[in-house]
Amino acid sequence: MTNKAIAKLFDELAKLMELHGENSFKIRSYQNAYITIRKLEDPLAELSDDQIIAIPGVGKAIAEKIREAINTGTFPTLEKFREITPNGVVDLLKIDGLGPKKVDALWKDLEIESPGELLYACNENRLVVLKGFGEKTQTEIKKKTEYYLASKNKFLYKNAAIELDEFISNIQQKQPELNFQVVGEMRRNCPL
């Protein structure tokens, strides 16, 4: 796992914890871990446990979560919060401009549990009844939700190329006798 992928796990955990009203101190520590890990140049997978703990803002508990993420791609605390949060609500957190507080209001007050339901509520002009949501906010949320839904299963070419290179290098390390060539949309540099 790359540092950015590990950092995203901590960002998701912080948002889910805030959504469920957890301890603000823990939330802040996970947000700080997200910022710190994202900026690291040395790959965490190549660091020892002592080196990870020595990173500013990373204590023993966060270091254990980092090691677990490197080994399995996730960690138990994050999985616990994913289980108690509907998948659609997690998707709402991925929409630009919607933080945990706004998603909490949408989820608990209007019972919106997916981006599709959010778009439908915007079209029905239902968001304006919530505190902190006006016409302008509703219009912005509608635009950003439409964009999210339109681009949900698409990738930036740069990100897809990085993933493809990592995938090919992993396979070549395990089976060096095989030859690989990129084909299809990636080879033609088409939008994904």
N, C-alpha and C positions, 0 to 999 in steps of 0.2 A: 504494500500500500504506500502511496505517495504521502508526503506531509500534508498536502492540500486535502486529500481524501480523508485523512485522519482528523484534520482540523474541522472539516465539514461535519463529522460525527459529533464533535463537541459543540458546534454551533447548533445542530439539530437538538441535542440534548438540552442545551440551555433554553432554547425556544419552547420545547415541550414542557420542561419544568416550570417555566414562567406561565405557560398556558394553564397548568394545573395548580398554580399558586404555591409552589414549593418555596423553600428557604432562599431568600434573596442573596445571602452570602455564597451559597453553593452555586447559584446561577451565575453570579459575577465571576466566580473562580473558573467556571467552565467557559464563559465568554472570554476571559483573559487567556485561557489555554488555547482557545480557537485563534485568537490574534497572534499569540506567541508562536504556535506551531506553524501557522500559515507563513510566517516570515522566516522560519528557519531555512538555512541553506543546506545543512548536512541532513541526509536522509535519516529519519528516525530508526528505520529498520537496521541501519548499520551501527547504531549507537548501543552501548551497553546500558544496563539498568541504572548504574551509577551516573553515567553521563546524562541520561534522560532526567533523573532527579535533580541534577545540577543545573538544568535549564531554569532560568528565572520564572517564577510563577507556577512551576510544576512541582507538586509535592508527591509524596509516596502514593496516595490514592489515584491521582491523575496519571502518574507513571505506570501504575498497574493497568489502568484502562488503556493507555497507549500500547503497552505490550500485548494486551489481549486483542486490541484492534489490529495490530500488525500480524498476529497469529491467525485470527479468525475473521477479520473484517468488521467486527462489531464488539460490543461489550455488554454484560448483563444489565447494567443500569439503563442504557439506551433502549435495549429490547423491552425492558419492563414498561417504560413510558410509551414505546411504540404500541405495545399490546393494549394499553388502556385508552389509546387515542384512535378514533376511527381514521382509516387511511385517507379519506377525503379531507379531513381536518388537517392532516399532515401536508397534503397537497396545497391547502389554502395558505399554509405558512411559506410555501415556495413562491407564491405570487409576490412580485415586487411591490413594495409599499404596504403590505399587510404584515404587521408584527403580531406578536402573541396577544397583546391587549385588544387589538381590533378583531382578531380571529376569535378570541374568547367571547367578545360581544356578539359576533355573528353566530357563533356556535350555540351559546347558551341562551341568548335572547330571541334570535330568529330561527334557531334550530337548523342552520345551514351547515351541511356536512360535506360539501364537495364544491369544486369550482363551477360545475354545471348549475348547481342550485344557486350559487352566488350570482352567476350571470342572469339567471331567471329572476332572482330577487331584484337585481338592478333594473331589469327591463320592466318590472312591475312597480318600480319606485318605492320599494319597501325599506331601503337602507336609511332613508332620511328620518325615520322615526327614532333611530338610535341616537343616544347622546354622543356627540363628537362626529357624527356623520351628517354632512349637508349635501346639497345638490352637487357642488363642485367635487367633493370627496367621492360621492357615488359615481360621477362621470369618470373620474380618474380610475377608480376601482374597476369599473366596467371595461375601460380600455385595456388595463393591465391584465384582467382576467381573460379577455378575448385573445390577447397576445400570448398569454400562458397556454391556453387551450390550443392555439394554432401551432405553437412551437414545441409542444410537450414531447413528442417522439422524434424530434430532430436534434442534430448535434452540430456544433461548430466544427468545421473541417479540422482545425488545428487540434482540438481535443480528441476527435476521433483518430487522427493520425498518431497522436501520442499513445493512445490506448492500443492501437494496432501494432505499433512498434514494440511496445512492452509485451504484447501477446506473442508476437513472432519470436522475439528474443528468448522468452521463456520456453517456447517449444523447441527452438534450436539448441538451447542448453541441454534439454532432456533427450533430444534426438538429433544430433548434429549431422547425421547422414541425409536428412531430408532437406530439400530445397523449397523455398517459398517465393511466390510472386504475388503482389497485390493485384487484384482484378476488380472488375465491375466499377461501381460509382467512385470508389476510392482511387482507383488507377486513373480514371478520367477526370478527377478533381471536381466531381459534380456535387451540388448541394445535397446534404444528407438529411 
